[in-house]
Amino acid sequence: MSDLYAVPVRTLAGESTDLSAYKGQVLLIVNTASQCGFTPHYAGLEELYRKYKDQGLVVMGFPCNQFGGQEPGSAADIATFCEKNYGVTFPMFDKVEVNGASAHPLFAWLKAEAPGVLGTEGIKWNFTKFLVSREGKVHDRYAPTTTPAQLESEINKLLAT
Protein backbone atom coordinates (compact mmCIF):
# COMPACT_ATOMS: atom_id res chain seq x y z
CA MET A 1 0.00 0.00 0.00
CA SER A 2 1.46 3.33 -0.96
CA ASP A 3 -1.38 5.74 -0.18
CA LEU A 4 -2.32 6.02 3.47
CA TYR A 5 -5.43 7.99 2.59
CA ALA A 6 -6.90 5.19 0.47
CA VAL A 7 -6.92 2.72 3.38
CA PRO A 8 -10.45 1.46 4.01
CA VAL A 9 -11.64 1.74 7.59
CA ARG A 10 -14.91 1.24 9.42
CA THR A 11 -16.02 3.60 12.17
CA LEU A 12 -17.10 2.28 15.54
CA ALA A 13 -20.65 3.11 14.40
CA GLY A 14 -20.18 0.67 11.50
CA GLU A 15 -19.80 3.16 8.64
CA SER A 16 -17.32 2.28 5.86
CA THR A 17 -14.96 5.05 4.84
CA ASP A 18 -11.29 5.68 4.14
CA LEU A 19 -8.69 8.05 5.55
CA SER A 20 -8.99 10.66 2.78
CA ALA A 21 -11.06 12.88 5.08
CA TYR A 22 -7.93 13.31 7.20
CA LYS A 23 -5.55 14.30 4.42
CA GLY A 24 -3.41 17.30 5.39
CA GLN A 25 -3.85 16.73 9.12
CA VAL A 26 -1.45 15.39 11.73
CA LEU A 27 -2.64 11.94 12.82
CA LEU A 28 -2.01 10.15 16.09
CA ILE A 29 -3.07 6.55 15.45
CA VAL A 30 -3.37 4.28 18.48
CA ASN A 31 -4.42 0.68 19.06
CA THR A 32 -6.59 0.86 22.15
CA ALA A 33 -8.24 -1.42 24.72
CA SER A 34 -10.76 -0.86 27.49
CA GLN A 35 -9.34 -3.32 30.03
CA CYS A 36 -5.62 -2.58 29.82
CA GLY A 37 -3.22 -1.08 32.33
CA PHE A 38 -2.68 1.71 29.79
CA THR A 39 -6.42 2.40 29.35
CA PRO A 40 -6.05 5.69 31.31
CA HIS A 41 -4.13 6.94 28.24
CA TYR A 42 -7.58 7.64 26.80
CA ALA A 43 -7.74 10.71 29.06
CA GLY A 44 -4.43 12.08 27.76
CA LEU A 45 -5.33 11.29 24.15
CA GLU A 46 -8.61 13.15 24.55
CA GLU A 47 -6.79 16.08 26.16
CA LEU A 48 -4.39 16.31 23.19
CA TYR A 49 -7.27 16.05 20.75
CA ARG A 50 -9.28 18.83 22.36
CA LYS A 51 -6.22 21.06 22.70
CA TYR A 52 -4.96 20.68 19.12
CA LYS A 53 -7.86 19.57 16.92
CA ASP A 54 -8.46 23.11 15.66
CA GLN A 55 -4.81 23.24 14.57
CA GLY A 56 -5.13 20.00 12.62
CA LEU A 57 -4.48 17.10 15.01
CA VAL A 58 -6.69 14.04 14.75
CA VAL A 59 -6.37 11.28 17.33
CA MET A 60 -7.65 7.97 15.95
CA GLY A 61 -8.46 5.03 18.20
CA PHE A 62 -8.50 1.47 16.85
CA PRO A 63 -9.65 -1.02 19.50
CA CYS A 64 -7.75 -4.31 19.48
CA ASN A 65 -8.39 -7.54 21.37
CA GLN A 66 -5.11 -9.27 20.45
CA PHE A 67 -3.29 -8.56 23.71
CA GLY A 68 -4.61 -10.51 26.67
CA GLY A 69 -8.22 -10.24 25.48
CA GLN A 70 -8.34 -6.69 26.87
CA GLU A 71 -10.96 -5.42 24.40
CA PRO A 72 -13.68 -8.09 24.46
CA GLY A 73 -16.69 -5.81 24.07
CA SER A 74 -18.85 -4.99 21.08
CA ALA A 75 -18.56 -1.71 19.20
CA ALA A 76 -21.45 -0.34 21.27
CA ASP A 77 -19.75 -1.45 24.51
CA ILE A 78 -16.50 0.23 23.47
CA ALA A 79 -18.23 3.48 22.47
CA THR A 80 -20.14 3.63 25.75
CA PHE A 81 -17.05 2.85 27.82
CA CYS A 82 -14.90 5.49 26.10
CA GLU A 83 -17.52 8.22 26.31
CA LYS A 84 -18.66 7.46 29.87
CA ASN A 85 -15.23 6.98 31.44
CA TYR A 86 -13.01 9.31 29.42
CA GLY A 87 -15.31 11.66 27.50
CA VAL A 88 -13.74 10.50 24.23
CA THR A 89 -14.75 12.67 21.27
CA PHE A 90 -11.90 11.78 18.90
CA PRO A 91 -12.69 9.34 16.07
CA MET A 92 -12.92 5.71 17.12
CA PHE A 93 -12.89 2.91 14.62
CA ASP A 94 -13.99 -0.71 14.48
CA LYS A 95 -12.02 -3.34 16.36
CA VAL A 96 -9.00 -4.49 14.34
CA GLU A 97 -6.10 -6.88 14.52
CA VAL A 98 -2.70 -5.21 14.41
CA ASN A 99 -0.44 -8.27 14.10
CA GLY A 100 -0.44 -11.48 12.12
CA ALA A 101 -1.98 -12.54 8.84
CA SER A 102 -5.24 -10.73 9.63
CA ALA A 103 -3.61 -7.42 10.57
CA HIS A 104 -5.59 -4.45 9.31
CA PRO A 105 -3.91 -2.89 6.24
CA LEU A 106 -3.43 0.39 8.13
CA PHE A 107 -1.38 -1.27 10.84
CA ALA A 108 0.54 -3.41 8.36
CA TRP A 109 1.54 -0.15 6.61
CA LEU A 110 2.34 1.71 9.85
CA LYS A 111 4.57 -1.13 11.10
CA ALA A 112 6.44 -1.32 7.79
CA GLU A 113 6.97 2.45 7.77
CA ALA A 114 8.08 2.62 11.40
CA PRO A 115 9.51 -0.65 12.71
CA GLY A 116 9.91 -1.08 16.44
CA VAL A 117 12.97 -1.83 18.53
CA LEU A 118 15.72 -3.66 16.60
CA GLY A 119 13.66 -3.44 13.43
CA THR A 120 10.83 -5.67 14.61
CA GLU A 121 7.51 -4.83 13.04
CA GLY A 122 5.16 -6.51 15.48
CA ILE A 123 3.22 -4.35 17.87
CA LYS A 124 4.02 -5.47 21.40
CA TRP A 125 0.93 -4.25 23.29
CA ASN A 126 -2.10 -1.97 23.40
CA PHE A 127 -1.63 1.79 23.16
CA THR A 128 1.27 1.70 20.72
CA LYS A 129 1.15 5.13 19.07
CA PHE A 130 2.04 6.24 15.54
CA LEU A 131 2.43 9.94 14.78
CA VAL A 132 1.84 10.77 11.10
CA SER A 133 2.73 14.10 9.42
CA ARG A 134 0.40 16.24 7.35
CA GLU A 135 2.07 14.69 4.28
CA GLY A 136 1.02 11.19 5.32
CA LYS A 137 4.47 10.04 6.42
CA VAL A 138 5.05 8.24 9.70
CA HIS A 139 7.01 10.63 11.88
CA ASP A 140 7.62 8.15 14.69
CA ARG A 141 6.35 5.14 16.59
CA TYR A 142 5.94 5.22 20.37
CA ALA A 143 5.76 2.43 22.93
CA PRO A 144 2.67 1.92 25.08
CA THR A 145 4.63 3.30 28.04
CA THR A 146 4.95 6.67 26.28
CA THR A 147 2.20 8.86 27.67
CA PRO A 148 0.19 11.13 25.40
CA ALA A 149 1.63 14.18 27.21
CA GLN A 150 5.15 13.08 26.21
CA LEU A 151 4.14 13.45 22.53
CA GLU A 152 3.09 17.08 22.81
CA SER A 153 6.37 18.67 21.65
CA GLU A 154 6.54 16.40 18.57
CA ILE A 155 2.89 17.11 17.79
CA ASN A 156 3.60 20.84 18.01
CA LYS A 157 6.51 20.49 15.58
CA LEU A 158 4.33 18.67 13.05
CA LEU A 159 1.45 21.11 13.43
CA ALA A 160 3.82 24.01 12.74
CA THR A 161 4.77 22.63 9.31
N, C-alpha and C positions, 0 to 999 in steps of 0.2 A: 504494500500500500504506500503510495507516495503522497496522497493528499489527505491530510488530517481532516479537513472539512467535509470530505465525502463519506466519512465513516458513518454507517447507520447506527442509530441508537434508539432506545425506547425509553420514554419518560416513566417515572414511577406510576403515573396515572395511566400508562399503557399506550400512549401515543407514539407512533413511529415518526422519526425525524432523522436529521443528520446534524453534523456540527457546523454547517455553513452559517447558521444564525449567529455564531460566536466568532466569525472571522474578524480579525482586526482587534480582538480583545486579548488580554492576558488571562490565561486559564490556569487554575489550580485544580488539578484532577486527582481525586483521592478515592481509593477503595476503602469503604467504610463498613462498620458492623455495630449493631446495637448492644451486643453483650460482650464487649471487649474491654480490656483494661485501658485502652486508648480512647474509648467512646467519648470521654469528656472533651476530646479534641473537637467535637462538633461545636462546642461553645466558642472556641477560638476561631474555627473556620467561619462561623456565622459572624463573629466580630469583624474579621478581615473583610468579609463580603459586604457587610453594611458600611464599613468605613471607606472602602475603595470601589464599590460597584459603579458609582457615578463617574469614576475616572477610567473605567474600563476593565476592572477585575471581575471575573466570573469564577466562583468556586463551584465545582461539579462533583457531586457525590455518587459513587457507584457501589451500592451494597454488594458484599461478597460473603458467601458462606463457606469458603474453602479452608478457612483457618479455625480449627476447633469448633466448627458448627456454630459460630458466634453471630450469625445472621439467619436464624431459622424462620423468621416470620414472613408473611405475605407482603406484597407491595403496600396494602392498606395498613398492615401492622407497622411497617417501617415508617410510612408517612406519619402516622399518628404518633409514634414514639419520638421521631425527630422534632415534630412541631410542638408536642406537649412538653418534652423534657429540655429541649434546647432552642426552641423558637426558630428552627431552621426555615429560612426563606430562599436559600440558594437552590439552584436546580438539582434535583435528585433524579436518578435514573434507575431503570430496572436492575434487579439483581443480576450480576454477571460472574463469570469465572475469570480469573486473572492469570492463571497458570495452566499448563497442560494443553492437551490437544483441543480442548473446548474453550480455550481462552478467547475472550472477546477481542475482535480485531483491533479495537482501540488500545487495549493493554498489550497486545502482541507488538503493536507499533511503538508504543511508549517504551517498552522494555528494550526493544532493538535500538532505539534512538538514545537511550540513557541506561546502559547496563549498570548493575549494582556493583558491590564490592568485588574486586578481583575479576571484573568482567562478567560476572554471573547475571543472567537475565531474569531469573525467577524472582518473583516478589516474595519476600520472607514472611510478611504478616499484614494484618489490617492496618489501615491508615498510612500506607506508603503514599507519598505525595510527589506529583510531577508538576513542575512549573513550566508553562509553555508561553513563549513570547507572542507578541501581536502578529508576528510573521508565521506563526505555526511551527516554530522550532522548539524542541525541548531545551529549556535553559538548564534545568538540573532535576535530579531525582533526590528525594529526601526520605530517610528512614522513618519508621513509625515513631521512634523516640523524639524526632524533631517536632517541636510544638509549632502550631500555627504562628505564634508570636515571633518565633525565631526566623520566619520567612519574610517578615515585614520589610526589611531593608532591600532584599532582592526583588520583592514585588514592587517597591517604590522605584527601583532602577528600571525595571521593565516598563512600568507605567509612564516613566519620563521619556521613553523613546518613541 
